Amino acid sequence: MNIQSTQNVKILFLHGLDSSRTSKKFDAITYEQKYCIDVDYRQLSFNTVLDLYLNTIDKIKPNLLIGHGVGGYWALKLSYFFKLPAIIANPNLKPCFRSDYVDIQDSDLEHDIPQLAYIELGDEVLNMHETKAMLEQFMFIKTYAGGYHRLEHPENINPLIEFFADHHFMNNTQLV
């Protein structure tokens, strides 16, 4: 890996439902410039969360989004809006904990923004086989046959970050 390329990686991690920035997934990311804010998805409306993330991205100016679970849902939405690359891990594409969330559709994924997925197929909360089938036509997916929803091997996200750092020029706003 090119050392200079890793210095250019500025990550915003979007945690999952009932999680926080103290999650082992955020801790497993080995890159220095990583950020995460605590969001109570259950209590905040879709529009409130959207405004919170819009303001956070405007302030932090990440060049890579990483999201897990509902954070993966948000990473996909924000990736498209800001034209930022994203890595999603066991994403929740059909959140049903609030009525104001709309499922991720093919139209949300049909673009040329670089996106990768890490999926642990042993997820006991979400059907990752169904998720994989939906996503594989739009992005590269690294799968692990075992695991569980909260991720048994969150460190497997780091090689995907390294891929972006090595294969794309990253500045503080977006991939070019």
Phi, psi and omega per residue, in radians:
M1 nan 2.443 3.094
N2 -1.319 2.137 -3.090
I3 -1.086 -0.682 3.134
Q4 -1.102 -0.642 -3.127
S5 -1.130 -0.585 3.131
T6 -1.262 -0.470 3.117
Q7 -1.234 -0.371 -3.131
N8 -1.532 -0.107 -3.111
V9 -1.420 2.100 3.104
K10 -2.191 1.921 -2.943
I11 -1.850 2.368 2.900
L12 -1.919 2.036 3.122
F13 -1.668 2.274 3.141
L14 -1.925 1.878 -3.067
H15 -1.267 2.963 -3.105
G16 -1.552 -3.078 -3.137
L17 -1.097 2.374 3.128
D18 1.018 0.540 3.114
S19 -2.163 -2.984 -3.122
S20 -2.818 -3.099 3.114
R21 -1.223 -0.132 3.093
T22 -1.554 0.197 -3.112
S23 -1.245 2.701 3.121
K24 -1.190 -0.384 3.100
K25 -1.186 -0.766 3.097
F26 -1.155 -0.751 3.119
D27 -1.085 -0.557 -3.090
A28 -1.255 -0.320 3.110
I29 -1.261 2.115 -3.002
T30 -1.592 0.110 -3.104
Y31 -1.556 2.473 -3.013
E32 -1.194 -0.774 -3.083
Q33 -1.568 1.385 3.119
K34 -2.242 2.485 -3.074
Y35 -2.378 2.636 3.076
C36 -2.719 2.412 3.043
I37 -2.018 2.595 3.105
D38 -1.380 2.262 3.133
V39 -2.290 2.237 3.081
D40 -1.633 1.521 -3.062
Y41 -1.051 -0.551 -3.103
R42 -1.189 -0.648 -3.049
Q43 -1.583 -0.403 -3.065
L44 -1.763 2.428 3.124
S45 -1.171 2.828 3.077
F46 -0.917 -0.862 -3.090
N47 -1.132 -0.609 3.098
T48 -1.170 -0.757 3.104
V49 -1.119 -0.740 3.111
L50 -1.016 -0.858 3.120
D51 -1.052 -0.720 3.122
L52 -1.055 -0.821 3.138
Y53 -1.229 -0.630 3.089
L54 -1.050 -0.788 3.126
N55 -1.166 -0.669 3.140
T56 -1.144 -0.769 3.126
I57 -1.147 -0.694 3.100
D58 -1.075 -0.645 -3.119
K59 -1.376 -0.842 -3.056
I60 -1.387 -0.620 -3.084
K61 0.984 1.003 3.110
P62 -1.227 2.819 3.010
N63 -2.043 0.122 3.057
L64 -2.649 2.304 3.068
L65 -1.854 2.405 3.037
I66 -2.257 2.271 -3.128
G67 -2.397 2.527 3.093
H68 -2.090 2.431 3.103
G69 1.031 -2.159 3.070
V70 -1.128 -0.528 3.026
G71 -1.082 -0.554 3.049
G72 -1.167 -0.680 3.041
Y73 -0.999 -0.876 -3.131
W74 -1.153 -0.649 3.106
A75 -1.058 -0.710 3.100
L76 -1.135 -0.808 3.137
K77 -1.062 -0.819 -3.073
L78 -1.308 -0.553 3.070
S79 -1.016 -0.819 3.138
Y80 -1.148 -0.789 -3.094
F81 -1.100 -0.772 -3.073
F82 -1.701 -0.039 -3.086
K83 1.024 0.742 3.121
L84 -1.853 2.480 3.043
P85 -1.157 2.728 -3.101
A86 -2.521 2.599 2.961
I87 -2.096 2.248 3.124
I88 -2.079 2.513 3.141
A89 -2.189 2.179 -3.098
N90 0.647 1.041 -3.061
P91 -1.256 2.589 3.020
N92 -1.649 1.790 -3.092
L93 -1.497 -0.193 -3.099
K94 -2.373 1.167 -3.104
P95 -1.077 2.322 -3.121
C96 -2.211 0.275 -3.139
F97 -1.457 -0.226 3.062
R98 -2.482 2.614 -3.105
S99 -1.417 -0.212 -3.087
D100 -1.604 0.127 3.051
Y101 -1.688 2.304 3.100
V102 -1.794 2.377 -3.135
D103 -0.985 2.616 2.992
I104 -1.177 2.307 -3.133
Q105 -1.989 2.863 3.062
D106 -0.929 -0.662 -3.109
S107 -1.113 -0.405 3.071
D108 -1.316 -0.289 -3.019
L109 -1.950 -0.161 -3.086
E110 -1.499 1.488 3.134
H111 -2.799 -3.129 -3.113
D112 -1.920 0.366 3.092
I113 -1.358 2.244 -3.124
P114 -1.093 2.184 3.106
Q115 -2.475 2.451 3.113
L116 -2.275 2.690 3.106
A117 -2.224 2.494 2.966
Y118 -2.038 2.145 -3.066
I119 -2.242 2.204 2.985
E120 -1.704 1.935 -3.006
L121 -1.178 -0.287 3.138
G122 -1.425 0.222 -3.137
D123 -0.925 2.141 -3.129
E124 -1.571 -0.112 -3.098
V125 -1.794 -0.786 -3.086
L126 -2.067 2.629 3.114
N127 -1.438 1.674 -3.090
M128 -1.314 -0.341 3.048
H129 -1.181 -0.739 3.084
E130 -1.153 -0.751 3.124
T131 -1.077 -0.791 3.118
K132 -1.032 -0.791 -3.136
A133 -1.057 -0.646 3.130
M134 -1.265 -0.748 -3.019
L135 -1.396 -0.494 -2.971
E136 -1.105 -0.351 3.077
Q137 -1.395 -0.156 -3.072
F138 -2.032 -0.358 -3.043
M139 -2.731 2.833 3.038
F140 -1.252 2.421 3.136
I141 -2.221 2.227 3.002
K142 -1.733 2.178 -3.113
T143 -2.006 2.682 3.028
Y144 -2.200 2.221 -3.010
A145 -1.115 -0.541 -3.120
G146 -1.749 -2.397 3.079
G147 1.514 -2.923 -3.140
Y148 -2.794 3.094 -2.994
H149 -1.040 -0.780 -3.090
R150 -1.354 0.074 3.078
L151 1.334 2.034 3.058
E152 -1.329 -0.595 -3.092
H153 -2.238 1.204 -3.139
P154 -1.132 -0.348 3.108
E155 -1.118 -0.294 3.101
N156 -1.191 -0.149 3.073
I157 -1.313 -0.537 -3.087
N158 -1.002 -0.756 3.092
P159 -1.088 -0.492 3.084
L160 -1.240 -0.661 3.049
I161 -1.106 -0.775 3.132
E162 -1.033 -0.680 3.099
F163 -1.011 -0.840 3.111
F164 -1.077 -0.750 -3.116
A165 -1.118 -0.631 -3.097
D166 -1.475 -0.503 -2.996
H167 -1.916 -0.053 3.137
H168 -2.406 2.481 3.021
F169 -1.301 2.151 -3.116
M170 -2.005 2.216 3.003
N171 -2.032 -2.913 -3.044
N172 -1.396 0.003 3.139
T173 -2.065 -0.752 -3.078
Q174 -2.919 3.005 2.979
L175 -1.372 2.499 3.099
V176 -1.905 nan nan
